[in-house]
Amino acid sequence: MKQNKYDDKSFFDKYSNMNRSKSGLEGAGEWHELKKMLPDFQGKRVLDLGCGFGWHCQYAIENGAKSVIGVDISQKMLNEASNKTKSENIQYICMPIEDIDFPDNSFDVVISSLALHYIQSFDDILSKISKCILNGGEFIFSVEHPIFTAQGTQDWYYDDKGNIVHWPVDRYFTEGVRNANFLGEEVIKYHRTLTTYLNNLIKAGFEIKGLVEPKPEENLLYTIPGMLDELRRPMMLLVSAIKK
Ligand SMILES: C[S@@+](CC[C@H](N)C(=O)[O-])C[C@H]1O[C@@H](n2cnc3c(N)ncnc32)[C@H](O)[C@@H]1O
């Protein structure tokens, strides 16, 4: 099922108030790690799947990309992207990631930041990416970590005084839909094991180049309340791969 939650006004307003929405890439907790995994964009044709406010599209253009296509299912997100990122070399297309159908070898780089856990079939999207990316092209993506998505409620387990006890991990090997709670709203996400993410990537013809489970930047650990708890479980998985 393709859900367009980000076009829901109340959800969109809450998402727009998150630090990563207001401050851009520097406000994203994983950016210090993701940035290191990105390739040289000079002269490259880039596709960003689930581009949201277009921060990564803009980064690619600022770093020399020849052209960028940002795809997102949410018109509200893309309106904001068009306002925030002004470049005639970025084209935003409103459509589900599941429906992309670009000609063979259209892109040198494909990126996707925190969008693929909204997609039911990782295999289907991998075969579409594999078709439209050049051999030797790079695919870099982040998703919510399988430990984060497994149980489904996406919240800590608390004691009766409201203290965090642990992060629940359950139903790990039961892949599929989760009715997660994000920003106080029910959002449909998909859980996959680490094996599925990595093996399916390899089976689709990619060579894994890098893998990171990002931790918060050292200087944020003691300055932002709650940040130390982020060392108790991984929230994201970042992967870079090359199309062979
Ligand atoms: C967490 S936001 C990430 C936005 C951006 N990539 C970033 O990192 O700042 C997830 C984005 O994925 C988009 N999205 C979710 N499901 C989608 C789908 N099936 N097809 C296209 N976009 C989708 C949402 O509309 C939203 O903009």
The ligand as a Tripos MOL2 file, in Angstrom:
@<TRIPOS>MOLECULE
LIG
   27    29     1     0     0
SMALL
NO_CHARGES

@<TRIPOS>ATOM
      1 C1         11.5120   11.1440    6.3240 C.3       1 LIG1
      2 S1         11.1400   11.9910    4.8420 S.3       1 LIG1
      3 C2         12.7770   12.1810    4.1730 C.3       1 LIG1
      4 C3         12.8880   13.3240    3.2080 C.3       1 LIG1
      5 C4         14.2910   13.5740    2.6600 C.3       1 LIG1
      6 N1         14.7660   12.4630    1.8670 N.3       1 LIG1
      7 C5         15.2340   13.8690    3.8060 C.2       1 LIG1
      8 O1         16.0250   13.0010    4.1860 O.co2     1 LIG1
      9 O2         15.2170   15.0030    4.2970 O.co2     1 LIG1
     10 C6         10.4320   10.7290    3.8270 C.3       1 LIG1
     11 C7          9.9740   11.2170    2.4630 C.3       1 LIG1
     12 O3          9.6140   10.0810    1.6750 O.3       1 LIG1
     13 C8          8.4440   10.3950    0.9570 C.3       1 LIG1
     14 N2          7.7500    9.1450    0.6240 N.ar      1 LIG1
     15 C9          7.1760    8.2540    1.4750 C.ar      1 LIG1
     16 N3          6.6420    7.2360    0.7870 N.ar      1 LIG1
     17 C10         6.8730    7.4800   -0.5280 C.ar      1 LIG1
     18 C11         6.5770    6.7940   -1.7330 C.ar      1 LIG1
     19 N4          5.9220    5.6300   -1.7360 N.pl3     1 LIG1
     20 N5          6.9720    7.3500   -2.8990 N.ar      1 LIG1
     21 C12         7.6260    8.5410   -2.9300 C.ar      1 LIG1
     22 N6          7.9440    9.2310   -1.8140 N.ar      1 LIG1
     23 C13         7.5800    8.7080   -0.6300 C.ar      1 LIG1
     24 C14         7.6440   11.2820    1.8740 C.3       1 LIG1
     25 O4          6.6500   12.0110    1.1960 O.3       1 LIG1
     26 C15         8.7480   12.1320    2.4950 C.3       1 LIG1
     27 O5          8.9810   13.2870    1.7530 O.3       1 LIG1
@<TRIPOS>BOND
     1     1     2 1
     2     2     3 1
     3     2    10 1
     4     3     4 1
     5     4     5 1
     6     5     6 1
     7     5     7 1
     8     7     8 2
     9     7     9 1
    10    10    11 1
    11    11    12 1
    12    11    26 1
    13    12    13 1
    14    13    14 1
    15    13    24 1
    16    14    15 ar
    17    14    23 ar
    18    15    16 ar
    19    16    17 ar
    20    17    18 ar
    21    17    23 ar
    22    18    19 1
    23    18    20 ar
    24    20    21 ar
    25    21    22 ar
    26    22    23 ar
    27    24    25 1
    28    24    26 1
    29    26    27 1
@<TRIPOS>SUBSTRUCTURE
     1 LIG1         1 GROUP 0 **** ****
